[in-house]
């Protein structure tokens, strides 16, 4: 059981947690029964820390904003110890304290993908003239520049048709989305500043965004929605001004919304 717990602690980074927060004692160096007992107590304390932070978060939501309010769902140390020590698979039992939501699992997969990309070859976009897609108007057809750098750009942004040299609407939209993610003006034009930003190894920003959202999901209730209504719940996405009604794991309705600002103009 202890080996399963140790394996889970050593994999803490995959859950968006800080592995250094969960030190594992050296059992091999424990030469006496007292030293073995001390090592086991240290491992138990670390395991309880992991379970608490995996379920409730590394920090309390009130530290982020006074406008956030979630129901508390802390772990019970006695329950955790009983659960892990009697489980047939201690590693899986400890993993069970991480959020069960699909959104969390999607973010965990994205985190692994981003970290995997960090070890791969870098794709550099060469400097060149600015590329701008222009949609068709009544007076003029659409303008779709062609450039030998576009296939590299498509690969960098994860777009289809990697050999296509056309800077079309989809490429421009992906460039616009990238610009928004790095606080550049979202023009959709591939200019020198955008090329420089794309070539900068700033994956840490994307990784940090995923880590923060994994932490935010730990604040949410373990059970989203009412079981009697097919686990229905409403999720309001303030940044993209949408409200979605979710049921049975899928979206059943959505609408655009107006959201307020903290203070006098806060959304009720």
C-alpha positions in Angstrom: 0.0 0.0 0.0 2.8 2.4 0.9 4.5 1.8 -2.5 1.2 2.7 -4.2 1.0 5.9 -2.2 4.6 6.8 -3.0 4.0 6.2 -6.7 1.0 8.5 -6.6 3.0 11.2 -4.7 5.8 11.1 -7.2 3.3 11.6 -10.0 1.8 14.7 -8.4 3.1 17.0 -11.1 0.8 15.3 -13.6 -2.2 16.5 -11.5 -1.0 20.1 -11.6 0.3 19.9 -8.1 3.9 20.7 -6.9 5.7 17.4 -6.4 8.2 19.1 -3.9 5.2 19.6 -1.6 5.0 15.9 -1.0 8.4 14.6 0.3 8.8 10.9 0.6 10.9 9.5 3.4 13.8 7.2 2.7 12.7 3.8 4.1 15.9 2.2 3.1 17.9 4.4 5.4 15.7 3.6 8.4 17.7 1.0 10.3 15.7 0.6 13.5 12.0 0.0 14.3 11.8 3.6 15.7 13.2 5.0 12.5 10.8 2.9 10.4 7.9 4.1 12.5 9.0 7.8 12.1 9.3 7.3 8.3 5.8 5.8 8.1 4.4 8.7 10.1 6.0 11.2 7.8 4.6 9.3 4.7 1.2 9.3 6.3 1.3 13.1 6.9 2.4 13.7 3.3 -0.4 11.4 2.0 -2.9 13.4 4.1 -1.5 16.7 2.6 -1.9 15.3 -0.9 -5.5 14.1 -0.4 -6.5 17.5 1.1 -4.9 19.6 -1.6 -6.0 17.2 -4.4 -9.7 17.5 -3.3 -9.9 21.1 -2.0 -7.0 22.9 -3.7 -3.5 24.1 -2.7 -4.9 27.5 -1.7 -8.3 28.7 -0.4 -10.5 30.4 -2.9 -10.9 33.4 -0.6 -7.2 34.2 -1.2 -7.9 34.8 -4.9 -11.0 37.1 -4.6 -13.7 38.2 -2.1 -16.2 37.7 -4.9 -15.7 33.9 -5.0 -17.9 31.7 -2.9 -17.9 28.0 -3.1 -19.2 25.4 -0.6 -16.4 23.9 1.5 -15.5 20.2 0.9 -12.4 19.5 3.0 -11.1 16.0 3.5 -11.5 14.1 6.8 -8.0 12.8 7.8 -9.5 9.8 9.6 -11.6 8.9 6.5 -8.6 9.3 4.2 -6.4 7.1 6.4 -9.1 4.4 6.7 -9.8 4.6 2.9 -6.2 4.4 1.7 -5.0 1.8 4.3 -7.8 -0.6 3.5 -8.0 -0.1 -0.3 -6.9 -2.9 -2.6 -5.2 -0.3 -4.8 -3.8 2.5 -2.6 -2.6 4.5 -5.6 -6.0 4.5 -7.2 -7.7 5.3 -3.9 -5.5 8.3 -3.4 -6.0 9.4 -7.0 -9.7 9.4 -6.2 -9.3 12.7 -4.3 -8.6 14.6 -7.5 -11.6 16.2 -9.2 -13.8 13.7 -11.0 -15.1 16.3 -13.6 -14.5 15.8 -17.3 -13.2 19.3 -17.6 -10.5 18.5 -15.1 -9.5 15.3 -17.0 -9.3 17.4 -20.2 -7.0 19.9 -18.6 -4.8 17.1 -17.2 -4.5 15.7 -20.8 -3.7 19.2 -22.1 -1.0 19.7 -19.4 0.7 16.5 -20.4 0.5 17.6 -24.1 2.0 21.0 -23.4 4.8 19.5 -21.3 5.4 16.9 -24.0 5.7 19.6 -26.6 8.4 21.3 -24.5 10.7 18.3 -25.1 10.1 18.3 -28.9 11.8 20.2 -31.7 11.0 23.9 -31.9 9.4 25.2 -35.1 10.6 28.6 -36.0 8.8 30.9 -38.3 11.1 33.0 -40.6 10.7 36.7 -40.8 9.1 38.1 -43.9 6.3 40.4 -45.1 3.2 40.8 -43.1 0.4 38.4 -44.0 -3.2 39.5 -43.8 -6.4 37.6 -44.9 -9.2 39.8 -46.1 -12.8 38.5 -46.3 -14.7 39.1 -49.5 -16.8 42.3 -49.8 -19.3 43.5 -52.4 -16.6 45.3 -54.3 -13.7 42.8 -53.9 -13.2 39.1 -53.6 -11.4 37.6 -50.6 -7.6 38.2 -50.4 -5.7 35.0 -49.4 -1.9 35.5 -49.5 0.4 32.6 -50.2 3.7 32.3 -48.4 6.2 29.5 -47.9 6.1 30.1 -44.1 2.5 29.2 -43.8 3.0 25.4 -43.5 5.3 25.9 -40.6 2.7 28.3 -39.1 0.0 25.7 -39.5 2.1 23.1 -37.7 2.9 25.5 -34.9 -0.7 26.4 -34.4 -2.0 22.8 -34.8 -4.1 23.4 -37.9 -5.1 21.0 -40.6 -3.6 20.7 -44.1 0.0 21.2 -43.0 1.3 21.6 -46.5 -1.1 24.4 -47.5 0.7 27.6 -48.2 -2.5 29.8 -48.2 -2.9 32.2 -45.3 -6.7 31.7 -45.3 -9.5 32.5 -42.8 -8.7 29.6 -40.5 -5.0 30.5 -40.3 -5.9 34.1 -39.6 -8.4 33.1 -36.9 -5.8 30.9 -35.2 -3.2 33.7 -35.4 -5.9 36.1 -33.8 -6.5 33.6 -31.0 -2.7 33.3 -30.4 -2.4 37.0 -30.3 -5.1 37.3 -27.6 -3.3 34.6 -25.5 -0.1 36.6 -25.4 -1.7 40.1 -25.0 -1.1 41.3 -28.5 -3.7 43.2 -30.4 -5.8 40.5 -32.1 -5.6 41.6 -35.7 -5.2 38.2 -37.3 -2.2 39.7 -39.2 1.1 37.8 -39.1 3.4 40.7 -38.5 6.9 40.9 -37.0 5.7 41.1 -33.4 3.5 38.1 -33.8 6.3 36.1 -35.4 8.6 36.9 -32.6 6.0 35.9 -30.0 5.3 32.6 -31.8 9.0 31.9 -31.9 9.5 32.6 -28.2 9.5 29.5 -26.0 6.7 30.8 -23.8 4.9 27.6 -23.2 5.1 28.3 -19.5 2.3 30.9 -19.9 0.0 28.2 -21.4 1.1 25.7 -18.8 0.4 28.2 -16.0 -3.1 28.9 -17.4 -3.9 25.1 -17.3 -2.5 24.7 -13.8 -4.6 27.7 -12.5 -7.7 26.2 -14.0 -7.0 22.8 -12.5 -6.8 24.5 -9.2 -10.0 26.3 -9.7 -11.8 23.1 -10.5 -10.7 21.7 -7.1 -12.7 24.5 -5.5 -15.9 23.3 -7.3 -18.3 20.9 -5.6 -17.4 17.2 -6.3 -20.9 16.7 -7.7 -22.0 19.2 -10.3 -25.7 19.5 -10.6 -28.8 17.7 -9.3 -28.8 13.9 -9.7 -32.6 13.8 -10.0 -32.3 16.1 -13.1 -29.6 14.2 -15.0 -26.8 16.0 -13.1 -28.0 19.3 -14.6 -26.2 22.5 -13.8 -25.5 26.0 -15.3 -22.0 27.3 -16.0 -21.4 31.0 -16.7 -18.2 31.7 -18.6 -17.5 35.3 -17.9 -14.5 35.8 -20.3 -16.4 34.6 -23.4 -19.8 36.0 -22.2 -21.8 32.7 -22.5 -24.1 30.7 -20.3 -24.5 27.0 -20.8 -27.0 24.5 -19.4 -25.3 21.1 -19.0 -27.2 17.8 -18.5 -26.1 14.2 -18.6 -22.5 15.3 -19.3 -23.4 17.4 -22.4 -24.6 20.8 -23.3 -28.3 21.2 -23.9 -28.7 24.9 -24.2 -26.5 28.1 -24.5 -27.0 31.8 -24.7 -24.9 34.9 -24.9 -24.9 37.0 -21.7 -23.8 40.4 -20.4 -21.6 40.2 -17.3 -20.9 42.9 -14.8 -17.7 44.1 -13.1 -16.8 43.7 -9.4 -18.3 46.4 -7.2 -21.4 48.4 -7.9 -21.9 46.9 -11.4 -21.5 43.3 -10.3 -23.7 40.7 -12.0 -26.3 39.5 -9.5 
